[in-house]
Amino acid sequence: MKFPEDLKYTKNHEWIKISGDEATIGITDFAQSELGDIVYIEVDAVGEDLEKEETFGTIEAVKTVSDLFMPISGEVLEFNEELEGSPDIINKDPYGEGWVAKIKISNKEELEELLSADKYKELIG
């Protein structure tokens, strides 16, 4: 299982990669392995300003449906449209082609509350 050091993580199993005032969000390798085969993903918040930990979409696997939570506050700019036809990309490449959304960061101070790769590893045991 991979945990890239250049990412930050949440207790809800999302990852976030910062690039200036924008960030890319996805679910962790651990999360996709726990979910199993991902069959559908929906992000219905494009264009919306959301607070940290608000739901911005759902992800459906063969055995369950889970909410996707904002790691930090921001405006949802984009959904990875490749996932509409091939949601299983997340299973194959959760940190690359399987990204879920891009946001414009509205509160950089919240980044301090996110977990490092080592802290996230501790969380999941």
C-alpha positions, 0 to 999 in steps of 0.5 A: 500500500502506498502513502506518498509523502508529498500529500496530506491526509484526512481521518476520512481517508481523503488525500489532498495535494496542494499547488498554490491556491488550488488543490487536488483531492482523491481517496487513499489507497487504503480507502479504495482497497477497503471499498473494493471494486468501485462502480460509480462516483458522483461529485455534485458540488462543482461551483459550490463553496464548501466548508471543511468536512462537508460532503462533496459527493459519493463513491459507490463500490460493489458492497457499499456507498460512502460519502466524500468529505472536503479535506479543507474549505474551498470552492469545487472547481472540477470533477475528474470526468474520466471517472464517469465512464471508468470509476475503477481508475481509482482502484488502479491509480488512486493518487494519479489518474484516479483523482476526484476533484480540484478545489480553490482553497479558501482557508490555508490555515486548515492545512495544518490540521491535516495528517502527514503520511506517517500520521495517516499510517498510524491512524489506519494501523 
